[in-house]
Amino acid sequence: MPPNPVHPGSVRSAAAVNAEIRALWRDPSVRLTKEQRAAYERLCVEWAAAKRAEVVEAA
């Protein structure tokens, strides 16, 4: 698993996190397991942090 996205300096790019989300959930019609769902939720939080970091950099 990637570093905790809550800590500064550990944010990957939104594109990298999005690629991992897409790899995890290739077919949206297929339900995720409990473990996959937890990973998906962590990735969504990390993706949101990456997007915020990209906005801050652009400003």
All heavy atoms as TSV, in Angstrom:
chain	resi	resn	atom	element	x	y	z
A	1	MET	N	N	0.843	-1.179	0.000
A	1	MET	CA	C	0.000	0.000	0.000
A	1	MET	C	C	0.886	1.240	0.000
A	1	MET	O	O	1.948	1.251	0.600
A	1	MET	CB	C	-0.824	-0.031	1.271
A	1	MET	CG	C	-2.339	0.026	1.263
A	1	MET	SD	S	-3.352	-0.529	-0.091
A	1	MET	CE	C	-3.696	0.920	-0.968
A	2	PRO	N	N	0.413	2.309	-0.617
A	2	PRO	CA	C	1.189	3.545	-0.643
A	2	PRO	C	C	1.249	4.177	0.732
A	2	PRO	O	O	0.472	3.819	1.618
A	2	PRO	CB	C	0.415	4.418	-1.620
A	2	PRO	CG	C	-0.958	3.876	-1.634
A	2	PRO	CD	C	-0.836	2.405	-1.336
A	3	PRO	N	N	2.133	5.147	0.903
A	3	PRO	CA	C	2.217	5.843	2.191
A	3	PRO	C	C	0.888	6.504	2.533
A	3	PRO	O	O	0.064	6.764	1.665
A	3	PRO	CB	C	3.290	6.907	1.968
A	3	PRO	CG	C	3.937	6.599	0.685
A	3	PRO	CD	C	3.050	5.666	-0.071
A	4	ASN	N	N	0.710	6.796	3.797
A	4	ASN	CA	C	-0.510	7.444	4.249
A	4	ASN	C	C	-0.623	8.823	3.607
A	4	ASN	O	O	0.218	9.677	3.825
A	4	ASN	CB	C	-0.481	7.560	5.778
A	4	ASN	CG	C	-1.776	8.105	6.331
A	4	ASN	OD1	O	-2.613	8.645	5.607
A	4	ASN	ND2	N	-1.953	7.967	7.631
A	5	PRO	N	N	-1.685	9.083	2.813
A	5	PRO	CA	C	-1.795	10.344	2.105
A	5	PRO	C	C	-2.074	11.541	3.002
A	5	PRO	O	O	-2.023	12.668	2.560
A	5	PRO	CB	C	-2.973	10.113	1.151
A	5	PRO	CG	C	-3.769	9.049	1.787
A	5	PRO	CD	C	-2.786	8.186	2.530
A	6	VAL	N	N	-2.358	11.300	4.277
A	6	VAL	CA	C	-2.650	12.394	5.191
A	6	VAL	C	C	-1.382	13.151	5.553
A	6	VAL	O	O	-1.412	14.342	5.821
A	6	VAL	CB	C	-3.351	11.855	6.463
A	6	VAL	CG1	C	-3.562	12.957	7.471
A	6	VAL	CG2	C	-4.674	11.204	6.097
A	7	HIS	N	N	-0.236	12.476	5.519
A	7	HIS	CA	C	1.014	13.115	5.895
A	7	HIS	C	C	1.581	13.904	4.728
A	7	HIS	O	O	1.610	13.417	3.602
A	7	HIS	CB	C	2.029	12.071	6.354
A	7	HIS	CG	C	1.601	11.328	7.581
A	7	HIS	ND1	N	0.508	11.656	8.334
A	7	HIS	CD2	C	2.135	10.262	8.192
A	7	HIS	CE1	C	0.397	10.827	9.348
A	7	HIS	NE2	N	1.358	9.964	9.276
A	8	PRO	N	N	2.043	15.137	4.970
A	8	PRO	CA	C	2.596	15.955	3.893
A	8	PRO	C	C	3.761	15.263	3.199
A	8	PRO	O	O	4.540	14.533	3.814
A	8	PRO	CB	C	3.086	17.212	4.618
A	8	PRO	CG	C	2.366	17.222	5.923
A	8	PRO	CD	C	2.067	15.781	6.250
A	9	GLY	N	N	3.889	15.480	1.908
A	9	GLY	CA	C	5.001	14.919	1.155
A	9	GLY	C	C	4.783	13.507	0.666
A	9	GLY	O	O	5.603	12.960	-0.037
A	10	SER	N	N	3.669	12.887	1.032
A	10	SER	CA	C	3.460	11.500	0.645
A	10	SER	C	C	2.388	11.362	-0.437
A	10	SER	O	O	1.942	10.275	-0.719
A	10	SER	CB	C	3.077	10.662	1.873
A	10	SER	OG	O	1.824	11.094	2.369
A	11	VAL	N	N	1.996	12.477	-1.049
A	11	VAL	CA	C	0.909	12.446	-2.027
A	11	VAL	C	C	1.457	12.096	-3.410
A	11	VAL	O	O	2.348	12.758	-3.924
A	11	VAL	CB	C	0.185	13.811	-2.058
A	11	VAL	CG1	C	-0.892	13.819	-3.117
A	11	VAL	CG2	C	-0.419	14.122	-0.698
A	12	ARG	N	N	0.902	11.037	-3.994
A	12	ARG	CA	C	1.237	10.682	-5.374
A	12	ARG	C	C	0.380	11.537	-6.298
A	12	ARG	O	O	-0.565	12.173	-5.857
A	12	ARG	CB	C	0.932	9.207	-5.631
A	12	ARG	CG	C	1.750	8.261	-4.802
A	12	ARG	CD	C	1.495	6.825	-5.183
A	12	ARG	NE	N	0.159	6.405	-4.754
A	12	ARG	CZ	C	-0.456	5.340	-5.206
A	12	ARG	NH1	N	0.113	4.572	-6.123
A	12	ARG	NH2	N	-1.654	5.001	-4.756
A	13	SER	N	N	0.669	11.522	-7.574
A	13	SER	CA	C	-0.142	12.280	-8.517
A	13	SER	C	C	-1.542	11.687	-8.595
A	13	SER	O	O	-1.740	10.480	-8.387
A	13	SER	CB	C	0.503	12.283	-9.893
A	13	SER	OG	O	0.346	11.016	-10.512
A	14	ALA	N	N	-2.503	12.541	-8.921
A	14	ALA	CA	C	-3.877	12.074	-9.072
A	14	ALA	C	C	-3.963	11.047	-10.189
A	14	ALA	O	O	-4.716	10.072	-10.089
A	14	ALA	CB	C	-4.807	13.260	-9.341
A	15	ALA	N	N	-3.188	11.236	-11.241
A	15	ALA	CA	C	-3.200	10.287	-12.359
A	15	ALA	C	C	-2.709	8.909	-11.922
A	15	ALA	O	O	-3.279	7.886	-12.323
A	15	ALA	CB	C	-2.346	10.818	-13.505
A	16	ALA	N	N	-1.681	8.868	-11.094
A	16	ALA	CA	C	-1.155	7.588	-10.614
A	16	ALA	C	C	-2.176	6.881	-9.735
A	16	ALA	O	O	-2.383	5.666	-9.852
A	16	ALA	CB	C	0.150	7.805	-9.844
A	17	VAL	N	N	-2.823	7.631	-8.868
A	17	VAL	CA	C	-3.830	7.032	-7.985
A	17	VAL	C	C	-5.027	6.583	-8.813
A	17	VAL	O	O	-5.573	5.488	-8.599
A	17	VAL	CB	C	-4.264	8.020	-6.882
A	17	VAL	CG1	C	-5.337	7.396	-5.996
A	17	VAL	CG2	C	-3.068	8.439	-6.035
A	18	ASN	N	N	-5.431	7.390	-9.793
A	18	ASN	CA	C	-6.552	7.022	-10.648
A	18	ASN	C	C	-6.256	5.724	-11.398
A	18	ASN	O	O	-7.134	4.870	-11.539
A	18	ASN	CB	C	-6.870	8.147	-11.620
A	18	ASN	CG	C	-8.144	7.914	-12.370
A	18	ASN	OD1	O	-9.123	7.421	-11.817
A	18	ASN	ND2	N	-8.155	8.261	-13.638
A	19	ALA	N	N	-5.033	5.566	-11.866
A	19	ALA	CA	C	-4.656	4.332	-12.560
A	19	ALA	C	C	-4.793	3.130	-11.635
A	19	ALA	O	O	-5.256	2.059	-12.051
A	19	ALA	CB	C	-3.232	4.443	-13.089
A	20	GLU	N	N	-4.421	3.302	-10.381
A	20	GLU	CA	C	-4.547	2.203	-9.421
A	20	GLU	C	C	-6.018	1.896	-9.131
A	20	GLU	O	O	-6.409	0.728	-9.007
A	20	GLU	CB	C	-3.804	2.538	-8.127
A	20	GLU	CG	C	-3.660	1.352	-7.213
A	20	GLU	CD	C	-2.728	1.583	-6.040
A	20	GLU	OE1	O	-1.879	2.486	-6.099
A	20	GLU	OE2	O	-2.867	0.841	-5.062
A	21	ILE	N	N	-6.843	2.934	-9.051
A	21	ILE	CA	C	-8.283	2.730	-8.848
A	21	ILE	C	C	-8.855	1.947	-10.022
A	21	ILE	O	O	-9.607	0.988	-9.845
A	21	ILE	CB	C	-9.015	4.074	-8.684
A	21	ILE	CG1	C	-8.643	4.727	-7.351
A	21	ILE	CG2	C	-10.530	3.893	-8.790
A	21	ILE	CD1	C	-9.111	6.164	-7.199
A	22	ARG	N	N	-8.494	2.347	-11.235
A	22	ARG	CA	C	-9.013	1.669	-12.429
A	22	ARG	C	C	-8.542	0.210	-12.485
A	22	ARG	O	O	-9.294	-0.673	-12.898
A	22	ARG	CB	C	-8.580	2.403	-13.685
A	22	ARG	CG	C	-9.311	3.711	-13.864
A	22	ARG	CD	C	-8.797	4.457	-15.100
A	22	ARG	NE	N	-9.452	5.712	-15.254
A	22	ARG	CZ	C	-10.593	5.892	-15.930
A	22	ARG	NH1	N	-11.193	4.865	-16.491
A	22	ARG	NH2	N	-11.122	7.081	-16.029
A	23	ALA	N	N	-7.314	-0.045	-12.063
A	23	ALA	CA	C	-6.807	-1.423	-12.050
A	23	ALA	C	C	-7.543	-2.259	-11.003
A	23	ALA	O	O	-7.806	-3.446	-11.229
A	23	ALA	CB	C	-5.308	-1.428	-11.772
A	24	LEU	N	N	-7.876	-1.645	-9.888
A	24	LEU	CA	C	-8.577	-2.354	-8.822
A	24	LEU	C	C	-10.004	-2.709	-9.238
A	24	LEU	O	O	-10.490	-3.807	-8.979
A	24	LEU	CB	C	-8.617	-1.485	-7.556
A	24	LEU	CG	C	-9.427	-2.021	-6.379
A	24	LEU	CD1	C	-8.804	-3.293	-5.831
A	24	LEU	CD2	C	-9.534	-0.966	-5.291
A	25	TRP	N	N	-10.664	-1.779	-9.913
A	25	TRP	CA	C	-12.076	-1.957	-10.234
A	25	TRP	C	C	-12.266	-1.857	-11.742
A	25	TRP	O	O	-12.826	-0.915	-12.275
A	25	TRP	CB	C	-12.904	-0.898	-9.523
A	25	TRP	CG	C	-14.337	-1.256	-9.327
A	25	TRP	CD1	C	-14.997	-2.336	-9.834
A	25	TRP	CD2	C	-15.303	-0.535	-8.567
A	25	TRP	NE1	N	-16.304	-2.336	-9.438
A	25	TRP	CE2	C	-16.525	-1.235	-8.651
A	25	TRP	CE3	C	-15.253	0.626	-7.819
A	25	TRP	CZ2	C	-17.678	-0.800	-8.012
A	25	TRP	CZ3	C	-16.392	1.053	-7.190
A	25	TRP	CH2	C	-17.593	0.348	-7.285
A	26	ARG	N	N	-11.780	-2.879	-12.445
A	26	ARG	CA	C	-11.820	-2.908	-13.906
A	26	ARG	C	C	-13.236	-2.948	-14.465
A	26	ARG	O	O	-13.506	-2.386	-15.507
A	26	ARG	CB	C	-11.036	-4.101	-14.432
A	26	ARG	CG	C	-9.555	-4.008	-14.158
A	26	ARG	CD	C	-8.812	-5.143	-14.842
A	26	ARG	NE	N	-7.442	-5.225	-14.397
A	26	ARG	CZ	C	-6.457	-4.489	-14.872
A	26	ARG	NH1	N	-6.697	-3.610	-15.801
A	26	ARG	NH2	N	-5.239	-4.626	-14.411
A	27	ASP	N	N	-14.144	-3.621	-13.774
A	27	ASP	CA	C	-15.509	-3.774	-14.264
A	27	ASP	C	C	-16.480	-3.274	-13.197
A	27	ASP	O	O	-16.729	-3.965	-12.212
A	27	ASP	CB	C	-15.783	-5.241	-14.595
A	27	ASP	CG	C	-17.148	-5.473	-15.206
A	27	ASP	OD1	O	-17.942	-4.507	-15.320
A	27	ASP	OD2	O	-17.427	-6.625	-15.569
A	28	PRO	N	N	-17.044	-2.084	-13.388
A	28	PRO	CA	C	-17.950	-1.524	-12.379
A	28	PRO	C	C	-19.196	-2.368	-12.116
A	28	PRO	O	O	-19.853	-2.185	-11.102
A	28	PRO	CB	C	-18.350	-0.168	-12.957
A	28	PRO	CG	C	-17.338	0.138	-13.990
A	28	PRO	CD	C	-16.815	-1.172	-14.499
A	29	SER	N	N	-19.520	-3.292	-13.017
A	29	SER	CA	C	-20.695	-4.137	-12.791
A	29	SER	C	C	-20.402	-5.272	-11.812
A	29	SER	O	O	-21.316	-5.949	-11.352
A	29	SER	CB	C	-21.204	-4.709	-14.114
A	29	SER	OG	O	-20.279	-5.622	-14.658
A	30	VAL	N	N	-19.122	-5.469	-11.491
A	30	VAL	CA	C	-18.715	-6.517	-10.550
A	30	VAL	C	C	-18.513	-5.885	-9.174
A	30	VAL	O	O	-17.807	-4.884	-9.029
A	30	VAL	CB	C	-17.405	-7.199	-11.010
A	30	VAL	CG1	C	-16.935	-8.210	-9.978
A	30	VAL	CG2	C	-17.596	-7.840	-12.365
A	31	ARG	N	N	-19.145	-6.481	-8.172
A	31	ARG	CA	C	-19.018	-5.945	-6.811
A	31	ARG	C	C	-17.637	-6.244	-6.247
A	31	ARG	O	O	-17.077	-7.306	-6.478
A	31	ARG	CB	C	-20.083	-6.548	-5.912
A	31	ARG	CG	C	-21.491	-6.124	-6.320
A	31	ARG	CD	C	-22.534	-6.715	-5.416
A	31	ARG	NE	N	-22.441	-6.237	-4.050
A	31	ARG	CZ	C	-23.096	-5.185	-3.573
A	31	ARG	NH1	N	-23.875	-4.484	-4.363
A	31	ARG	NH2	N	-22.976	-4.838	-2.315
A	32	LEU	N	N	-17.101	-5.282	-5.500
A	32	LEU	CA	C	-15.810	-5.457	-4.850
A	32	LEU	C	C	-15.972	-6.269	-3.572
A	32	LEU	O	O	-17.011	-6.208	-2.918
A	32	LEU	CB	C	-15.206	-4.099	-4.502
A	32	LEU	CG	C	-14.893	-3.160	-5.658
A	32	LEU	CD1	C	-14.404	-1.826	-5.122
A	32	LEU	CD2	C	-13.883	-3.762	-6.608
A	33	THR	N	N	-14.909	-6.992	-3.214
A	33	THR	CA	C	-14.901	-7.681	-1.930
A	33	THR	C	C	-14.765	-6.632	-0.821
A	33	THR	O	O	-14.473	-5.460	-1.092
A	33	THR	CB	C	-13.721	-8.659	-1.828
A	33	THR	OG1	O	-12.505	-7.899	-1.833
A	33	THR	CG2	C	-13.721	-9.673	-2.954
A	34	LYS	N	N	-14.947	-7.053	0.394
A	34	LYS	CA	C	-14.803	-6.141	1.531
A	34	LYS	C	C	-13.407	-5.513	1.548
A	34	LYS	O	O	-13.258	-4.311	1.766
A	34	LYS	CB	C	-15.065	-6.902	2.829
A	34	LYS	CG	C	-15.101	-6.059	4.054
A	34	LYS	CD	C	-15.462	-6.896	5.277
A	34	LYS	CE	C	-15.520	-6.053	6.518
A	34	LYS	NZ	N	-15.882	-6.844	7.692
A	35	GLU	N	N	-12.386	-6.314	1.293
A	35	GLU	CA	C	-11.006	-5.824	1.291
A	35	GLU	C	C	-10.767	-4.865	0.125
A	35	GLU	O	O	-10.107	-3.838	0.278
A	35	GLU	CB	C	-10.017	-6.994	1.220
A	35	GLU	CG	C	-10.010	-7.874	2.459
A	35	GLU	CD	C	-11.169	-8.869	2.497
A	35	GLU	OE1	O	-11.802	-9.124	1.443
A	35	GLU	OE2	O	-11.453	-9.384	3.583
A	36	GLN	N	N	-11.310	-5.204	-1.037
A	36	GLN	CA	C	-11.157	-4.330	-2.200
A	36	GLN	C	C	-11.882	-3.005	-1.976
A	36	GLN	O	O	-11.384	-1.959	-2.366
A	36	GLN	CB	C	-11.703	-5.013	-3.458
A	36	GLN	CG	C	-10.860	-6.146	-3.959
A	36	GLN	CD	C	-11.555	-6.907	-5.072
A	36	GLN	OE1	O	-12.763	-7.155	-5.023
A	36	GLN	NE2	N	-10.790	-7.291	-6.081
A	37	ARG	N	N	-13.043	-3.073	-1.360
A	37	ARG	CA	C	-13.801	-1.848	-1.083
A	37	ARG	C	C	-13.016	-0.941	-0.146
A	37	ARG	O	O	-12.973	0.277	-0.330
A	37	ARG	CB	C	-15.162	-2.204	-0.478
A	37	ARG	CG	C	-16.045	-1.017	-0.218
A	37	ARG	CD	C	-16.495	-0.404	-1.511
A	37	ARG	NE	N	-17.242	0.808	-1.230
A	37	ARG	CZ	C	-17.786	1.555	-2.138
A	37	ARG	NH1	N	-17.706	1.225	-3.395
A	37	ARG	NH2	N	-18.430	2.628	-1.808
A	38	ALA	N	N	-12.380	-1.518	0.866
A	38	ALA	CA	C	-11.567	-0.731	1.794
A	38	ALA	C	C	-10.401	-0.086	1.045
A	38	ALA	O	O	-10.086	1.093	1.260
A	38	ALA	CB	C	-11.063	-1.612	2.936
A	39	ALA	N	N	-9.753	-0.838	0.158
A	39	ALA	CA	C	-8.653	-0.289	-0.636
A	39	ALA	C	C	-9.160	0.825	-1.545
A	39	ALA	O	O	-8.524	1.878	-1.683
A	39	ALA	CB	C	-7.998	-1.397	-1.460
A	40	TYR	N	N	-10.322	0.616	-2.160
A	40	TYR	CA	C	-10.930	1.624	-3.033
A	40	TYR	C	C	-11.187	2.915	-2.253
A	40	TYR	O	O	-10.878	4.015	-2.726
A	40	TYR	CB	C	-12.220	1.072	-3.622
A	40	TYR	CG	C	-13.010	2.093	-4.397
A	40	TYR	CD1	C	-12.637	2.470	-5.681
A	40	TYR	CD2	C	-14.143	2.679	-3.836
A	40	TYR	CE1	C	-13.369	3.412	-6.385
A	40	TYR	CE2	C	-14.872	3.618	-4.532
A	40	TYR	CZ	C	-14.489	3.984	-5.812
A	40	TYR	OH	O	-15.209	4.913	-6.499
A	41	GLU	N	N	-11.726	2.795	-1.065
A	41	GLU	CA	C	-12.013	3.975	-0.252
A	41	GLU	C	C	-10.741	4.719	0.122
A	41	GLU	O	O	-10.691	5.952	0.072
A	41	GLU	CB	C	-12.823	3.581	0.982
A	41	GLU	CG	C	-14.238	3.165	0.625
A	41	GLU	CD	C	-15.037	2.626	1.789
A	41	GLU	OE1	O	-14.553	2.643	2.942
A	41	GLU	OE2	O	-16.174	2.180	1.540
A	42	ARG	N	N	-9.681	3.980	0.483
A	42	ARG	CA	C	-8.397	4.622	0.786
A	42	ARG	C	C	-7.851	5.345	-0.447
A	42	ARG	O	O	-7.334	6.453	-0.355
A	42	ARG	CB	C	-7.381	3.592	1.274
A	42	ARG	CG	C	-7.606	3.128	2.705
A	42	ARG	CD	C	-6.446	2.295	3.223
A	42	ARG	NE	N	-6.191	1.121	2.405
A	42	ARG	CZ	C	-6.769	-0.061	2.565
A	42	ARG	NH1	N	-7.658	-0.229	3.519
A	42	ARG	NH2	N	-6.461	-1.076	1.787
A	43	LEU	N	N	-7.971	4.700	-1.602
A	43	LEU	CA	C	-7.492	5.310	-2.838
A	43	LEU	C	C	-8.281	6.572	-3.183
A	43	LEU	O	O	-7.700	7.551	-3.670
A	43	LEU	CB	C	-7.560	4.309	-3.990
A	43	LEU	CG	C	-6.511	3.198	-3.937
A	43	LEU	CD1	C	-6.854	2.109	-4.948
A	43	LEU	CD2	C	-5.122	3.747	-4.189
A	44	CYS	N	N	-9.572	6.564	-2.940
A	44	CYS	CA	C	-10.382	7.758	-3.208
A	44	CYS	C	C	-9.937	8.931	-2.335
A	44	CYS	O	O	-9.854	10.068	-2.803
A	44	CYS	CB	C	-11.861	7.464	-2.991
A	44	CYS	SG	S	-12.581	6.455	-4.299
A	45	VAL	N	N	-9.640	8.656	-1.086
A	45	VAL	CA	C	-9.148	9.700	-0.184
A	45	VAL	C	C	-7.791	10.208	-0.687
A	45	VAL	O	O	-7.544	11.422	-0.727
A	45	VAL	CB	C	-9.039	9.167	1.262
A	45	VAL	CG1	C	-8.295	10.144	2.164
A	45	VAL	CG2	C	-10.424	8.876	1.816
A	46	GLU	N	N	-6.926	9.286	-1.094
A	46	GLU	CA	C	-5.618	9.682	-1.607
A	46	GLU	C	C	-5.766	10.485	-2.899
A	46	GLU	O	O	-5.071	11.474	-3.115
A	46	GLU	CB	C	-4.742	8.452	-1.848
A	46	GLU	CG	C	-3.346	8.824	-2.287
A	46	GLU	CD	C	-2.430	7.636	-2.509
A	46	GLU	OE1	O	-2.852	6.489	-2.279
A	46	GLU	OE2	O	-1.287	7.873	-2.927
A	47	TRP	N	N	-6.688	10.073	-3.777
A	47	TRP	CA	C	-6.910	10.786	-5.033
A	47	TRP	C	C	-7.357	12.224	-4.764
A	47	TRP	O	O	-6.876	13.165	-5.382
A	47	TRP	CB	C	-7.957	10.048	-5.874
A	47	TRP	CG	C	-8.260	10.745	-7.158
A	47	TRP	CD1	C	-7.574	10.651	-8.327
A	47	TRP	CD2	C	-9.334	11.659	-7.397
A	47	TRP	NE1	N	-8.161	11.446	-9.279
A	47	TRP	CE2	C	-9.239	12.078	-8.729
A	47	TRP	CE3	C	-10.366	12.155	-6.611
A	47	TRP	CZ2	C	-10.136	12.976	-9.300
A	47	TRP	CZ3	C	-11.260	13.051	-7.168
A	47	TRP	CH2	C	-11.134	13.444	-8.491
A	48	ALA	N	N	-8.289	12.388	-3.808
A	48	ALA	CA	C	-8.772	13.728	-3.464
A	48	ALA	C	C	-7.632	14.599	-2.927
A	48	ALA	O	O	-7.527	15.774	-3.286
A	48	ALA	CB	C	-9.903	13.636	-2.443
A	49	ALA	N	N	-6.763	14.023	-2.117
A	49	ALA	CA	C	-5.614	14.773	-1.603
A	49	ALA	C	C	-4.674	15.163	-2.732
A	49	ALA	O	O	-4.145	16.283	-2.760
A	49	ALA	CB	C	-4.873	13.943	-0.550
A	50	ALA	N	N	-4.478	14.274	-3.678
A	50	ALA	CA	C	-3.607	14.562	-4.816
A	50	ALA	C	C	-4.198	15.679	-5.655
A	50	ALA	O	O	-3.467	16.556	-6.128
A	50	ALA	CB	C	-3.404	13.290	-5.648
A	51	LYS	N	N	-5.511	15.655	-5.874
A	51	LYS	CA	C	-6.155	16.721	-6.651
A	51	LYS	C	C	-6.004	18.058	-5.942
A	51	LYS	O	O	-5.721	19.077	-6.574
A	51	LYS	CB	C	-7.642	16.405	-6.883
A	51	LYS	CG	C	-7.897	15.269	-7.830
A	51	LYS	CD	C	-7.276	15.481	-9.204
A	51	LYS	CE	C	-8.053	16.465	-10.048
A	51	LYS	NZ	N	-7.502	16.603	-11.413
A	52	ARG	N	N	-6.182	18.071	-4.614
A	52	ARG	CA	C	-6.002	19.327	-3.853
A	52	ARG	C	C	-4.574	19.821	-3.989
A	52	ARG	O	O	-4.342	21.008	-4.173
A	52	ARG	CB	C	-6.367	19.110	-2.389
A	52	ARG	CG	C	-7.841	19.077	-2.107
A	52	ARG	CD	C	-8.147	19.136	-0.621
A	52	ARG	NE	N	-7.545	18.050	0.123
A	52	ARG	CZ	C	-8.085	16.850	0.301
A	52	ARG	NH1	N	-9.254	16.577	-0.236
A	52	ARG	NH2	N	-7.483	15.935	0.997
A	53	ALA	N	N	-3.609	18.921	-3.912
A	53	ALA	CA	C	-2.201	19.309	-4.026
A	53	ALA	C	C	-1.913	19.883	-5.408
A	53	ALA	O	O	-1.164	20.851	-5.534
A	53	ALA	CB	C	-1.299	18.101	-3.759
A	54	GLU	N	N	-2.527	19.333	-6.443
A	54	GLU	CA	C	-2.330	19.837	-7.803
A	54	GLU	C	C	-2.916	21.250	-7.943
A	54	GLU	O	O	-2.331	22.091	-8.593
A	54	GLU	CB	C	-2.962	18.898	-8.822
A	54	GLU	CG	C	-2.196	17.597	-8.955
A	54	GLU	CD	C	-2.893	16.578	-9.841
A	54	GLU	OE1	O	-3.975	16.882	-10.399
A	54	GLU	OE2	O	-2.366	15.460	-9.958
A	55	VAL	N	N	-4.039	21.504	-7.293
A	55	VAL	CA	C	-4.648	22.828	-7.354
A	55	VAL	C	C	-3.765	23.834	-6.637
A	55	VAL	O	O	-3.549	24.938	-7.117
A	55	VAL	CB	C	-6.073	22.803	-6.751
A	55	VAL	CG1	C	-6.615	24.212	-6.566
A	55	VAL	CG2	C	-6.997	21.996	-7.638
A	56	VAL	N	N	-3.228	23.450	-5.487
A	56	VAL	CA	C	-2.347	24.335	-4.729
A	56	VAL	C	C	-1.100	24.660	-5.536
A	56	VAL	O	O	-0.655	25.805	-5.598
A	56	VAL	CB	C	-1.982	23.714	-3.357
A	56	VAL	CG1	C	-0.870	24.493	-2.681
A	56	VAL	CG2	C	-3.211	23.659	-2.476
A	57	GLU	N	N	-0.512	23.651	-6.189
A	57	GLU	CA	C	0.674	23.882	-7.018
A	57	GLU	C	C	0.372	24.833	-8.166
A	57	GLU	O	O	1.191	25.658	-8.524
A	57	GLU	CB	C	1.194	22.557	-7.578
A	57	GLU	CG	C	1.946	21.719	-6.585
A	57	GLU	CD	C	2.474	20.445	-7.205
A	57	GLU	OE1	O	2.667	20.403	-8.437
A	57	GLU	OE2	O	2.715	19.501	-6.451
A	58	ALA	N	N	-0.792	24.715	-8.766
A	58	ALA	CA	C	-1.160	25.547	-9.903
A	58	ALA	C	C	-1.385	27.006	-9.482
A	58	ALA	O	O	-1.203	27.912	-10.281
A	58	ALA	CB	C	-2.413	25.000	-10.569
A	59	ALA	N	N	-1.772	27.199	-8.239
A	59	ALA	CA	C	-2.051	28.552	-7.753
A	59	ALA	C	C	-0.788	29.258	-7.439
A	59	ALA	O	O	-0.088	29.927	-7.831
A	59	ALA	CB	C	-2.875	28.495	-6.480
